[in-house]
Amino acid sequence: MRTKLLHIIILILFIKTPCHSSSIKLLAIDPPTITADGNTIYCPQTYTKIAENVIITHDPSETATDAVYIQIASGYVNGQDILKLNDAYSASNPSIESFFYPSEGKLKLYNPSGALIPYTDFTEAIEAVEFFNSSATPSGSRSFSISIGIGNLSYLPRNGHYYEYVSSYGITWTSAKYEAGIRKYYGLQGYLATLTSADEAQLAGAQAPGTGWIGGTDEQSEGTWRWVTGPEGLENGGNGRTFWIGRSNGTATAPDFFANWNNNEPNHNIQAFKPNGENYAHITAPVIGRPGAWNDLSNEGDPPGNYHPRGYIVEYGGMPGDPVLQLSASTTLTIPQITGTTPASRCGSGSVTLKATASAGTISWYDAPAEGNLLATAESFTTPVLSTTTSYYAQVADCVSSRTEVTATIHTIPVLNITTTTVPLCETEKATLIASTNAGIINWYASETDTIILGTGAQFTTPALTENTTYYAEGINNGCSSGIRIPVNIIVYPKPDVTDETVILCKGSEAELDAASTGMRYLWSTGATSQQITVNTAGTYTVVITNQNNCSSRKTIIVSEHNLPEINYIDVNETTVVIYPKKEESYFEYSIDGINYQNSNVFFNAPSGLNTAYIRETNLCSTATKEFIVLVVPKFFTPNNDSFNDRWEINGLSFYPKASVKIFDRYGKLISILNSNNPGWDGTYHKTMLPAADYWYVLKIDDSETEKRGHFSLKR
């Protein structure tokens, strides 16, 4: 059996020359090439062929191979995506079987007996391979690489590179770098993989059959990670391309801005068995963190366990001098989705335009969520004339499961009804305006064009109004207006002008209360309906006064009963007089001359002699009087017969019949005795004029009063 491990087969042909001599010619076998069509749409949960029009060209001397590999190169979702041979094809072609590797997303086509399979048979088998996704809502796209080259390599259509996992238990990073560098694939130079993008990391890392070294290191400068292999390793004068600065909290750098470190990596872990720390990039074992993610290890790796080296990843492609190969073909299945819809609405009957966008494929419009009639094929769809809300369904390509409801909403134009458009109102009162509509809500405004909504609802209560005012109602249903706003006019009538009063009721008498507004209707709190009423008790009385516009005001009259004044007694101290009522009231006024009244009951400098005390109620309900006497003792007198102050006498003494006044000189000699019959002294003793001097007196009103002593001067 021929082996595919030979890239060049040397055929030694013995060709007879006319001279019967022989010569040896070396013929190189051209590598096979493959092309395929297959950029199609995938509908969820269907089995869809990934390729058609597959063409494999090959050297005439090499017509068969042992296996073909088809891999989901990008977008692979482990646990949902599978590849398999069509059931009908498998039933009729038992010589070709398939095996799917879920961890890699790769399908192998091969003969179970190990026999080689002609390329022509593989062409038909590849066209029978189907893709299936188990999710009802898959997304994105899937690219497939169909590889006919030797070995179980992965192919990334985006960059045309191949990836190979090489198992080598315990190999160091430096040995892996060397061994990867001497590997060839159909003339392509191998190198430790440089994973500069997410799809590379997915294909060569998460989908790789094992863990292993990759071409990143920070051995030149701690914390500065570079790709030092492959095309990236040739950059910067051979120092390599920087892709990460720092440790686990570091930053991916230009131009790729990509790194796939595992949780808390890199950490440059230093231990006794690795005193120099960790300076080499390695794809972590699948059981640790995220599948395909990286960590940093020492050159030898950790002792046997999850962090012990098990191999390395070789990448082929992109090196200077690499040949151009076509060992793989790529196809794509795009999973179309409705990515956005634009429903539409209108007011009243008519047509609307609905819109939808899709990730791929043509949009078709239907009138049912399944089956139904095809109405249009475009991103936009204009409905027929509609009178009610109707749902339509946008579908991508032939994927019925992608149908998405898009609603054409027909809003009813509201009809507004207001039974009373003129409302009478009494000033300072509120009006409740009422309207109705067949759909939506009612907004109330202050004018025909105002945008400020004063209230919403079938009823609107105005503020208290003092003048004629107009409000406007409009029906609104989901933005649809009832049309021109309907005015409601409020006619404001004045209320009767009233002033509250307080009326004084003199105790024991009557008071007349007056509503004070003529020609109106009256209703007193007593039940009376006349303009005036008479009351004889204190209290609060109200009267509702209603005018011809049926507007009412309430007047309050407080009737306050005042007591009649009575004098209890009068206290006289020389010229100071205090009048004491039997019951003191704030509305009492006091006087000692009947002319001048004051609020205070205390009077100073009262005249000597007989006086009258007065207490009156301020509203003149009544006045009480009582006489009192003020005795004023003169301080001096001048008995010189000028008819002015010729006698010394106490004015008012005549009102006290039991009173007596004894006058003494300075030696205590009794000079004269005064009484009510003899109230004055002329300055003589036995008709002899006494000299100017001070004289003393003893005053006694009656037997119950104490004596009052003092002195006065006789001046000549």
PLY file of the C-alpha trace (Angstrom):
ply
format ascii 1.0
element vertex 716
property float x
property float y
property float z
element edge 715
property int vertex1
property int vertex2
end_header
0.00 0.00 0.00
1.28 3.42 -0.88
1.84 5.77 2.00
0.67 9.37 2.16
3.63 10.28 4.28
5.70 10.75 1.10
5.38 14.19 -0.44
7.42 13.34 -3.52
7.36 9.96 -5.13
10.35 9.13 -7.18
9.42 7.03 -10.14
12.31 5.34 -11.83
11.31 4.70 -15.39
13.50 2.59 -17.58
13.01 3.85 -21.10
14.75 2.09 -24.02
16.54 4.49 -26.31
17.17 3.77 -29.95
20.73 2.97 -28.90
19.33 0.43 -26.44
20.59 2.57 -23.60
18.51 3.43 -20.50
18.02 6.69 -18.49
16.44 7.53 -15.13
13.92 10.46 -14.85
12.61 11.92 -11.56
8.93 12.89 -11.68
7.37 14.92 -8.77
3.75 14.14 -7.84
1.67 17.29 -7.68
-0.34 17.69 -4.46
-4.08 17.39 -4.93
-6.36 20.43 -4.98
-9.97 20.82 -3.99
-12.65 23.42 -4.70
-16.25 23.51 -3.58
-19.28 25.76 -3.65
-21.50 26.16 -0.62
-22.19 29.62 0.69
-25.81 28.95 1.58
-28.47 29.53 4.21
-29.10 27.26 7.19
-32.57 26.96 8.65
-32.72 25.93 12.34
-33.02 22.22 13.16
-32.66 21.10 9.55
-30.06 18.85 7.95
-28.33 20.96 5.32
-25.56 19.96 2.94
-22.42 21.99 3.37
-20.98 21.75 -0.15
-21.81 21.20 -3.79
-19.87 21.13 -7.03
-16.89 19.57 -5.26
-13.92 19.17 -7.61
-10.73 17.34 -6.63
-7.79 17.45 -9.01
-4.89 15.09 -8.49
-1.81 13.68 -10.08
-2.70 10.90 -12.51
-0.41 8.60 -10.63
-2.20 9.21 -7.33
-5.95 8.65 -7.65
-6.91 7.72 -4.09
-6.33 8.65 -0.46
-7.16 7.17 2.92
-9.31 9.93 4.52
-10.88 13.36 4.13
-11.50 15.69 7.08
-14.29 18.24 7.25
-14.14 20.65 10.18
-16.40 23.38 11.50
-13.60 25.95 11.37
-15.41 28.90 12.93
-18.58 29.49 14.88
-18.56 25.96 16.28
-20.87 25.34 19.26
-19.95 22.11 20.99
-23.04 20.20 22.09
-25.25 21.70 19.36
-23.38 21.40 16.05
-22.73 18.07 14.29
-21.62 16.88 10.84
-22.78 13.58 9.33
-23.20 11.75 6.07
-26.64 11.88 4.52
-28.60 8.77 5.56
-29.52 7.85 1.98
-25.90 8.14 0.88
-24.65 6.01 3.78
-27.20 3.33 2.98
-26.05 3.06 -0.64
-22.30 3.53 -0.01
-21.26 1.28 2.86
-17.59 1.50 1.90
-17.37 5.07 3.19
-18.14 5.78 6.81
-18.00 8.94 8.90
-16.94 9.70 12.44
-17.56 13.01 14.20
-15.16 14.32 16.87
-17.30 16.60 19.11
-14.34 18.19 20.89
-12.89 19.36 17.58
-16.03 19.81 15.51
-14.42 17.59 12.87
-15.83 14.82 10.66
-13.64 12.06 9.25
-14.61 10.25 6.02
-12.80 6.94 5.63
-13.05 3.25 4.67
-13.45 1.12 7.81
-11.28 -1.57 6.21
-8.38 0.82 5.82
-8.42 0.64 2.04
-7.76 3.76 0.00
-10.76 5.53 -1.45
-10.66 7.05 -4.95
-10.91 10.85 -5.06
-13.92 10.48 -7.33
-15.79 8.64 -4.57
-14.78 11.25 -2.01
-16.21 13.96 -4.23
-19.66 12.40 -3.99
-19.25 11.69 -0.26
-18.29 15.30 0.53
-21.39 16.51 -1.29
-23.45 14.19 0.95
-22.14 15.65 4.23
-24.83 17.52 6.22
-24.73 20.02 9.07
-27.26 20.01 11.92
-27.73 22.28 14.93
-30.02 21.12 17.74
-30.99 24.59 18.98
-34.30 26.13 17.95
-32.62 29.54 17.87
-29.04 29.22 16.62
-27.21 32.31 15.47
-24.23 33.50 13.49
-22.60 31.46 10.76
-20.45 28.38 10.39
-17.42 28.05 8.12
-16.28 24.60 7.06
-12.84 23.45 5.92
-12.67 20.38 3.66
-9.10 19.01 3.78
-7.71 16.27 1.54
-4.09 16.52 2.60
-2.22 13.98 4.67
-2.68 13.88 8.42
-5.44 15.03 10.74
-4.82 18.77 10.43
-7.26 21.62 11.06
-7.67 24.31 8.42
-8.75 27.89 9.04
-10.25 29.34 5.85
-9.90 32.94 7.04
-6.09 32.94 6.89
-5.42 29.72 4.92
-3.31 28.24 7.73
-3.17 24.65 8.96
-2.93 23.55 12.59
-1.64 20.25 13.92
-1.46 18.95 17.44
1.65 16.86 18.06
1.59 14.61 21.11
4.91 14.50 22.99
4.59 13.81 26.69
6.97 15.84 28.86
8.54 17.84 26.03
10.08 21.19 26.95
9.07 24.47 25.31
12.48 24.92 23.64
12.37 21.36 22.24
8.81 21.89 21.03
9.88 25.12 19.30
12.72 23.28 17.55
10.64 20.28 16.52
7.82 22.42 15.22
10.33 24.41 13.17
11.59 21.36 11.26
8.13 20.03 10.42
6.80 20.47 6.88
3.37 20.13 5.36
3.40 19.94 1.59
6.32 22.33 1.63
4.80 24.69 4.21
7.20 25.63 7.03
5.99 24.60 10.51
6.34 26.66 13.70
4.89 26.78 17.21
1.41 28.23 16.72
0.87 31.99 17.16
-2.79 32.46 18.02
-3.53 36.09 17.25
-7.34 35.98 17.01
-10.37 34.37 18.58
-11.07 32.01 15.69
-7.46 30.73 15.78
-7.67 30.24 19.54
-10.94 28.36 19.10
-9.75 26.10 16.29
-6.22 25.39 17.52
-6.92 25.61 21.24
-10.44 24.80 22.38
-10.98 22.32 19.51
-7.48 20.79 19.70
-7.30 17.17 20.89
-4.87 17.94 23.65
-2.94 20.60 25.56
0.41 21.89 24.46
2.97 24.60 23.90
2.40 27.66 21.71
4.90 30.24 20.48
4.57 32.94 23.14
7.20 33.89 25.73
8.34 36.74 27.98
11.86 35.35 28.47
13.38 38.50 26.88
11.69 40.85 29.37
9.52 39.74 32.27
5.91 40.74 31.70
6.35 41.59 28.01
4.89 38.67 26.10
5.86 38.21 22.46
5.14 35.79 19.65
8.64 34.60 18.75
7.78 31.95 16.13
6.27 32.02 12.65
5.76 35.24 10.66
5.11 37.19 13.92
8.48 36.04 15.29
10.28 37.68 12.36
8.98 41.13 13.27
10.92 43.82 15.16
14.27 42.60 13.97
13.53 39.03 14.98
12.49 39.93 18.52
8.89 39.02 17.74
5.51 40.73 18.01
4.38 41.94 21.45
0.83 40.82 22.34
0.55 41.29 26.14
2.02 43.58 28.80
1.75 42.67 32.49
0.46 39.72 34.43
-3.14 38.61 35.00
-4.33 42.21 35.14
-2.29 43.22 32.10
-3.33 44.54 28.69
-3.45 43.11 25.16
-1.44 45.24 22.74
-1.48 46.32 19.10
-1.82 45.24 16.40
-3.93 42.22 17.39
-5.29 43.33 20.77
-5.96 39.69 21.52
-4.90 37.26 24.22
-6.66 34.22 25.67
-5.16 33.82 29.13
-6.97 31.58 31.56
-8.32 32.85 34.86
-5.61 34.63 36.94
-2.96 34.00 34.29
-0.18 34.75 33.56
1.12 34.78 37.12
4.88 34.01 36.84
4.59 31.43 39.61
7.97 30.81 41.30
8.52 27.59 43.24
11.47 25.43 44.24
11.24 23.32 41.08
10.98 26.43 38.90
13.12 29.13 40.56
13.10 31.29 37.43
9.30 31.43 37.34
7.14 30.90 34.29
8.02 32.43 30.91
6.40 30.22 28.24
2.85 30.08 26.91
0.93 26.84 27.07
-2.68 25.83 26.33
-4.23 24.69 29.60
-5.68 21.25 30.18
-9.42 21.24 29.33
-10.38 20.50 32.95
-8.96 23.84 34.14
-10.83 27.08 33.52
-11.95 27.84 29.99
-11.23 25.28 27.27
-8.40 26.42 25.01
-7.26 29.21 27.36
-3.58 29.82 28.11
-1.33 29.79 31.12
2.38 30.42 31.64
4.76 27.59 32.59
8.45 27.12 33.07
10.40 25.63 30.16
10.02 22.12 31.65
6.45 22.63 32.83
5.12 21.40 36.16
5.52 17.84 37.43
3.04 15.25 36.08
-0.49 16.50 36.51
-2.77 19.01 34.82
0.12 21.43 34.17
2.57 18.84 32.74
3.38 19.26 29.03
1.69 16.75 26.71
2.63 18.11 23.32
2.59 21.22 21.15
0.58 22.98 18.46
2.20 23.38 15.02
0.96 26.05 12.63
1.66 26.01 8.87
1.28 29.00 6.62
2.40 32.58 6.17
6.16 31.99 6.21
8.37 33.50 3.52
8.82 31.08 0.59
5.81 28.94 1.45
4.19 27.35 -1.63
0.61 28.14 -2.54
-1.53 25.09 -1.77
-5.17 24.28 -2.28
-5.42 21.24 -0.07
-8.56 22.59 1.55
-11.77 24.13 0.36
-14.03 26.25 2.51
-17.76 26.78 2.52
-20.12 28.72 4.75
-23.57 28.23 6.15
-25.19 31.40 7.37
-27.93 31.11 9.97
-30.33 33.86 8.99
-32.24 35.75 11.61
-34.74 38.53 11.59
-32.57 41.11 13.34
-35.12 43.86 13.55
-38.69 44.71 12.72
-40.48 48.00 12.32
-44.21 47.72 12.95
-46.44 50.54 11.82
-49.72 52.09 12.81
-52.19 54.60 11.52
-55.32 56.40 12.57
-58.37 54.89 10.94
-58.62 52.63 7.90
-55.81 52.52 5.37
-52.56 50.79 4.52
-49.22 50.92 6.34
-45.67 49.90 5.48
-43.97 47.28 7.65
-40.22 46.72 7.63
-37.84 43.96 8.67
-34.11 43.39 8.51
-32.23 40.09 8.47
-28.69 38.97 9.11
-28.67 37.26 5.70
-31.02 36.08 2.98
-34.14 37.46 1.41
-37.12 38.50 3.52
-40.54 37.15 2.58
-43.88 38.30 4.01
-46.72 35.95 4.93
-50.19 36.31 6.37
-49.87 33.42 8.87
-47.26 32.20 11.39
-46.99 28.95 9.43
-47.81 28.15 5.83
-50.20 30.93 4.69
-49.86 33.04 1.58
-46.70 34.65 0.32
-47.51 38.36 0.05
-44.22 40.03 -0.86
-40.46 39.55 -1.00
-38.57 42.61 0.19
-37.46 44.36 3.36
-40.58 46.54 3.20
-44.17 45.43 2.81
-47.13 47.72 2.24
-50.35 46.21 3.49
-53.67 46.40 1.75
-56.29 48.77 3.16
-56.99 47.66 6.73
-59.77 48.58 9.10
-58.56 46.52 12.07
-55.19 45.64 13.56
-53.59 42.77 11.60
-50.44 40.70 12.09
-48.07 39.76 9.29
-44.99 37.55 9.41
-41.50 38.18 8.07
-39.44 35.14 7.13
-35.81 34.79 6.03
-35.24 32.67 2.92
-37.03 29.32 3.30
-36.63 29.17 7.07
-40.21 28.95 8.35
-38.93 28.84 11.93
-37.57 32.34 11.50
-40.98 33.87 10.93
-41.40 36.91 13.12
-44.65 38.68 13.78
-44.89 42.28 12.66
-48.08 44.09 13.54
-49.97 46.64 11.47
-51.99 48.51 14.06
-55.15 50.39 13.14
-56.11 52.83 15.84
-59.72 53.91 16.12
-60.16 57.64 15.62
-61.92 58.77 18.79
-65.32 60.46 18.56
-65.81 63.04 21.31
-69.20 63.81 22.82
-69.92 66.76 25.13
-73.58 67.23 26.04
-73.16 70.63 27.72
-70.82 73.15 26.12
-71.96 76.11 28.23
-71.68 75.75 31.97
-72.99 78.39 34.44
-70.87 78.89 37.53
-70.85 81.12 40.56
-67.58 82.97 41.18
-64.86 81.31 43.31
-66.45 77.92 42.69
-65.15 74.97 40.65
-66.90 73.44 37.66
-66.82 69.75 36.71
-66.79 69.34 32.93
-67.94 66.00 31.50
-67.19 64.42 28.12
-67.17 60.92 26.62
-65.36 59.15 23.79
-65.67 55.82 22.04
-61.91 55.12 22.24
-58.81 56.32 24.05
-58.70 59.12 26.57
-59.83 62.75 26.82
-57.34 65.58 27.35
-58.35 69.04 28.53
-56.55 72.20 27.45
-56.66 75.95 28.07
-56.78 76.84 24.38
-57.25 75.37 20.90
-53.50 75.07 20.37
-51.98 74.79 23.83
-49.78 71.71 24.33
-50.00 71.69 28.12
-52.52 69.10 29.29
-54.52 70.43 32.23
-56.27 67.16 32.97
-57.04 63.74 31.54
-60.25 61.77 31.82
-63.96 61.92 31.20
-64.30 64.49 33.99
-62.24 67.61 34.50
-62.64 69.81 37.55
-61.57 73.38 37.01
-59.82 75.53 39.59
-61.92 78.13 41.42
-62.89 80.74 38.83
-63.64 84.44 39.13
-64.26 85.27 35.46
-65.63 83.70 32.29
-63.29 80.96 31.05
-63.20 78.50 28.13
-61.64 75.04 28.25
-61.10 72.68 25.32
-61.52 68.90 25.11
-59.78 66.54 22.69
-60.06 62.77 22.34
-56.73 60.95 21.95
-56.37 57.26 21.09
-52.74 56.11 20.70
-51.84 59.42 19.14
-54.99 59.67 17.02
-56.95 62.85 17.63
-60.69 63.36 17.57
-60.07 66.47 15.49
-60.67 70.12 16.31
-60.88 70.61 20.05
-64.38 71.21 21.39
-64.73 74.33 23.57
-66.67 74.34 26.83
-67.61 77.86 27.91
-67.94 78.60 31.63
-70.09 81.64 32.45
-69.12 82.99 35.87
-71.81 84.90 37.80
-71.00 87.06 40.84
-72.14 86.10 44.30
-73.91 88.51 46.64
-71.45 90.80 48.35
-71.60 90.15 52.07
-69.66 91.31 55.10
-69.67 89.39 58.34
-70.71 91.34 61.42
-70.62 91.34 65.17
-73.76 92.71 66.91
-73.93 93.66 70.60
-76.94 92.48 72.54
-77.49 94.41 75.74
-78.39 91.96 78.44
-82.12 91.67 78.86
-82.93 93.39 75.54
-83.29 92.48 71.83
-81.11 93.01 68.73
-82.09 93.30 65.07
-79.99 91.38 62.52
-79.97 92.52 58.88
-78.80 90.50 55.82
-78.05 93.92 54.28
-78.67 92.80 50.66
-82.04 93.73 49.22
-84.15 92.02 46.59
-82.73 88.52 47.16
-83.72 85.26 48.77
-82.73 84.67 52.39
-82.45 81.68 54.60
-81.41 82.27 58.20
-80.00 79.63 60.47
-83.14 80.18 62.55
-85.27 79.14 59.56
-86.47 82.69 58.90
-86.61 83.88 55.28
-86.90 87.65 55.79
-84.15 90.20 55.28
-84.12 91.14 58.99
-84.73 89.12 62.13
-84.88 90.02 65.83
-83.00 87.97 68.42
-82.76 88.13 72.21
-80.01 85.61 72.86
-76.32 85.65 72.14
-74.84 83.27 69.56
-73.69 82.89 65.95
-76.33 83.45 63.30
-75.91 82.81 59.56
-77.96 83.79 56.59
-77.60 82.36 53.06
-78.27 85.11 50.53
-79.13 83.95 47.00
-79.32 86.26 43.98
-81.27 85.95 40.72
-78.45 83.84 39.14
-78.89 81.36 41.94
-75.49 82.23 43.37
-75.30 82.29 47.13
-73.13 83.82 49.80
-73.21 83.08 53.48
-73.12 85.92 55.93
-72.21 85.30 59.57
-73.42 87.57 62.38
-72.00 87.00 65.83
-74.35 88.26 68.55
-72.38 89.01 71.70
-74.30 89.73 74.92
-72.90 92.52 77.07
-73.53 92.79 80.80
-74.94 96.02 82.22
-72.45 97.99 84.36
-72.88 98.22 88.17
-70.63 100.09 90.62
-69.55 98.01 93.55
-67.60 100.66 95.49
-65.29 103.63 95.03
-61.92 103.91 96.65
-60.76 107.53 97.32
-57.21 108.14 98.47
-56.70 111.90 98.67
-57.07 112.83 94.96
-56.69 109.32 93.56
-59.99 107.60 92.84
-60.56 103.95 91.80
-64.01 102.89 90.60
-64.69 99.19 91.16
-67.48 97.51 89.09
-69.34 94.51 90.42
-68.16 92.61 87.33
-65.26 93.86 85.30
-65.68 93.70 81.50
-63.39 94.80 78.69
-66.22 96.74 77.10
-66.75 99.03 80.15
-65.63 102.70 80.14
-65.11 104.92 83.23
-65.55 108.64 84.00
-65.75 111.02 87.03
-67.25 113.95 85.16
-69.76 112.20 82.82
-68.02 113.68 79.78
-64.56 112.23 79.50
-64.47 108.42 79.53
-61.47 106.13 79.69
-60.75 102.39 79.70
-58.97 102.60 83.05
-60.96 102.72 86.25
-58.22 104.73 88.05
-58.35 108.57 88.18
-55.71 110.97 89.51
-56.07 114.55 90.73
-59.77 114.28 91.37
-61.34 117.58 92.42
-62.17 118.10 96.06
-65.75 117.88 97.05
-68.76 115.94 95.92
-68.17 113.98 92.67
-70.04 111.35 90.62
-68.52 108.09 89.33
-69.74 106.71 85.95
-69.44 103.25 84.31
-70.96 102.76 80.89
-71.03 99.90 78.34
-69.25 101.05 75.17
-72.28 100.42 72.99
-74.34 102.53 75.37
-76.43 99.67 76.59
-76.48 101.29 80.06
-74.64 103.65 82.44
-74.18 103.24 86.23
-73.48 106.21 88.55
-72.51 106.74 92.15
-71.48 109.86 94.12
-68.27 110.10 96.12
-66.50 112.83 98.07
-62.94 113.95 97.77
-61.48 115.78 100.80
-58.53 117.91 99.83
-56.58 119.54 102.67
-55.16 122.92 101.50
-51.39 123.31 101.93
-51.65 127.02 102.71
-54.01 130.03 102.72
-53.57 133.84 102.62
-56.14 135.66 104.81
-55.47 139.19 103.47
-59.06 140.08 102.49
-58.36 139.96 98.72
-61.29 137.58 98.32
-58.94 134.85 97.13
-57.88 132.06 99.38
-58.80 134.04 102.47
-60.06 131.02 104.42
-58.50 127.63 105.13
-61.18 124.95 104.69
-61.54 121.36 103.56
-63.97 121.26 100.61
-66.62 118.62 101.10
-66.39 118.49 104.83
-70.01 119.66 104.96
-71.06 116.22 103.68
-69.74 114.56 106.82
-71.91 115.71 109.80
-69.81 113.84 112.33
-66.53 115.15 111.02
-64.30 117.53 113.05
-61.03 119.32 112.37
-58.90 120.67 115.24
-56.28 123.35 114.47
-53.21 123.88 116.74
-50.34 126.29 116.68
-46.82 125.06 116.88
-46.96 125.00 120.62
-49.97 122.72 120.64
-52.43 125.32 121.59
-55.92 124.66 120.25
-56.80 127.54 118.01
-60.08 126.46 116.32
-62.44 123.52 115.80
-64.10 123.04 112.36
-67.13 120.87 111.52
-69.88 120.56 108.89
-71.49 123.73 110.26
-68.24 125.64 110.55
-66.10 124.30 107.69
-63.47 127.08 107.44
-60.92 129.13 109.51
-60.10 132.80 108.85
-56.67 132.88 110.59
-57.81 134.55 113.83
-57.98 133.56 117.45
-60.77 135.29 119.35
-60.92 137.72 116.44
-57.25 138.47 116.71
-55.19 137.80 113.59
-52.51 135.22 114.17
-49.07 135.58 112.72
-47.85 133.81 109.59
-46.61 130.43 110.62
-47.20 126.71 110.22
-50.26 125.25 111.93
-51.26 121.66 112.57
-54.57 119.90 112.13
-56.22 116.67 113.29
-59.06 115.43 110.96
-61.52 112.80 112.06
-64.43 111.88 109.72
-66.41 109.85 112.25
-65.89 107.52 115.13
-65.08 104.56 112.84
-62.34 106.34 110.88
-58.84 106.94 112.07
-57.47 110.40 112.59
-55.59 112.13 109.83
-52.88 114.60 110.86
-50.97 117.21 108.93
-49.93 120.82 108.72
-50.42 123.84 106.54
-49.05 127.38 106.25
-50.64 130.71 107.03
-49.12 133.36 104.79
-49.59 137.10 105.07
0 1
1 2
2 3
3 4
4 5
5 6
6 7
7 8
8 9
9 10
10 11
11 12
12 13
13 14
14 15
15 16
16 17
17 18
18 19
19 20
20 21
21 22
22 23
23 24
24 25
25 26
26 27
27 28
28 29
29 30
30 31
31 32
32 33
33 34
34 35
35 36
36 37
37 38
38 39
39 40
40 41
41 42
42 43
43 44
44 45
45 46
46 47
47 48
48 49
49 50
50 51
51 52
52 53
53 54
54 55
55 56
56 57
57 58
58 59
59 60
60 61
61 62
62 63
63 64
64 65
65 66
66 67
67 68
68 69
69 70
70 71
71 72
72 73
73 74
74 75
75 76
76 77
77 78
78 79
79 80
80 81
81 82
82 83
83 84
84 85
85 86
86 87
87 88
88 89
89 90
90 91
91 92
92 93
93 94
94 95
95 96
96 97
97 98
98 99
99 100
100 101
101 102
102 103
103 104
104 105
105 106
106 107
107 108
108 109
109 110
110 111
111 112
112 113
113 114
114 115
115 116
116 117
117 118
118 119
119 120
120 121
121 122
122 123
123 124
124 125
125 126
126 127
127 128
128 129
129 130
130 131
131 132
132 133
133 134
134 135
135 136
136 137
137 138
138 139
139 140
140 141
141 142
142 143
143 144
144 145
145 146
146 147
147 148
148 149
149 150
150 151
151 152
152 153
153 154
154 155
155 156
156 157
157 158
158 159
159 160
160 161
161 162
162 163
163 164
164 165
165 166
166 167
167 168
168 169
169 170
170 171
171 172
172 173
173 174
174 175
175 176
176 177
177 178
178 179
179 180
180 181
181 182
182 183
183 184
184 185
185 186
186 187
187 188
188 189
189 190
190 191
191 192
192 193
193 194
194 195
195 196
196 197
197 198
198 199
199 200
200 201
201 202
202 203
203 204
204 205
205 206
206 207
207 208
208 209
209 210
210 211
211 212
212 213
213 214
214 215
215 216
216 217
217 218
218 219
219 220
220 221
221 222
222 223
223 224
224 225
225 226
226 227
227 228
228 229
229 230
230 231
231 232
232 233
233 234
234 235
235 236
236 237
237 238
238 239
239 240
240 241
241 242
242 243
243 244
244 245
245 246
246 247
247 248
248 249
249 250
250 251
251 252
252 253
253 254
254 255
255 256
256 257
257 258
258 259
259 260
260 261
261 262
262 263
263 264
264 265
265 266
266 267
267 268
268 269
269 270
270 271
271 272
272 273
273 274
274 275
275 276
276 277
277 278
278 279
279 280
280 281
281 282
282 283
283 284
284 285
285 286
286 287
287 288
288 289
289 290
290 291
291 292
292 293
293 294
294 295
295 296
296 297
297 298
298 299
299 300
300 301
301 302
302 303
303 304
304 305
305 306
306 307
307 308
308 309
309 310
310 311
311 312
312 313
313 314
314 315
315 316
316 317
317 318
318 319
319 320
320 321
321 322
322 323
323 324
324 325
325 326
326 327
327 328
328 329
329 330
330 331
331 332
332 333
333 334
334 335
335 336
336 337
337 338
338 339
339 340
340 341
341 342
342 343
343 344
344 345
345 346
346 347
347 348
348 349
349 350
350 351
351 352
352 353
353 354
354 355
355 356
356 357
357 358
358 359
359 360
360 361
361 362
362 363
363 364
364 365
365 366
366 367
367 368
368 369
369 370
370 371
371 372
372 373
373 374
374 375
375 376
376 377
377 378
378 379
379 380
380 381
381 382
382 383
383 384
384 385
385 386
386 387
387 388
388 389
389 390
390 391
391 392
392 393
393 394
394 395
395 396
396 397
397 398
398 399
399 400
400 401
401 402
402 403
403 404
404 405
405 406
406 407
407 408
408 409
409 410
410 411
411 412
412 413
413 414
414 415
415 416
416 417
417 418
418 419
419 420
420 421
421 422
422 423
423 424
424 425
425 426
426 427
427 428
428 429
429 430
430 431
431 432
432 433
433 434
434 435
435 436
436 437
437 438
438 439
439 440
440 441
441 442
442 443
443 444
444 445
445 446
446 447
447 448
448 449
449 450
450 451
451 452
452 453
453 454
454 455
455 456
456 457
457 458
458 459
459 460
460 461
461 462
462 463
463 464
464 465
465 466
466 467
467 468
468 469
469 470
470 471
471 472
472 473
473 474
474 475
475 476
476 477
477 478
478 479
479 480
480 481
481 482
482 483
483 484
484 485
485 486
486 487
487 488
488 489
489 490
490 491
491 492
492 493
493 494
494 495
495 496
496 497
497 498
498 499
499 500
500 501
501 502
502 503
503 504
504 505
505 506
506 507
507 508
508 509
509 510
510 511
511 512
512 513
513 514
514 515
515 516
516 517
517 518
518 519
519 520
520 521
521 522
522 523
523 524
524 525
525 526
526 527
527 528
528 529
529 530
530 531
531 532
532 533
533 534
534 535
535 536
536 537
537 538
538 539
539 540
540 541
541 542
542 543
543 544
544 545
545 546
546 547
547 548
548 549
549 550
550 551
551 552
552 553
553 554
554 555
555 556
556 557
557 558
558 559
559 560
560 561
561 562
562 563
563 564
564 565
565 566
566 567
567 568
568 569
569 570
570 571
571 572
572 573
573 574
574 575
575 576
576 577
577 578
578 579
579 580
580 581
581 582
582 583
583 584
584 585
585 586
586 587
587 588
588 589
589 590
590 591
591 592
592 593
593 594
594 595
595 596
596 597
597 598
598 599
599 600
600 601
601 602
602 603
603 604
604 605
605 606
606 607
607 608
608 609
609 610
610 611
611 612
612 613
613 614
614 615
615 616
616 617
617 618
618 619
619 620
620 621
621 622
622 623
623 624
624 625
625 626
626 627
627 628
628 629
629 630
630 631
631 632
632 633
633 634
634 635
635 636
636 637
637 638
638 639
639 640
640 641
641 642
642 643
643 644
644 645
645 646
646 647
647 648
648 649
649 650
650 651
651 652
652 653
653 654
654 655
655 656
656 657
657 658
658 659
659 660
660 661
661 662
662 663
663 664
664 665
665 666
666 667
667 668
668 669
669 670
670 671
671 672
672 673
673 674
674 675
675 676
676 677
677 678
678 679
679 680
680 681
681 682
682 683
683 684
684 685
685 686
686 687
687 688
688 689
689 690
690 691
691 692
692 693
693 694
694 695
695 696
696 697
697 698
698 699
699 700
700 701
701 702
702 703
703 704
704 705
705 706
706 707
707 708
708 709
709 710
710 711
711 712
712 713
713 714
714 715
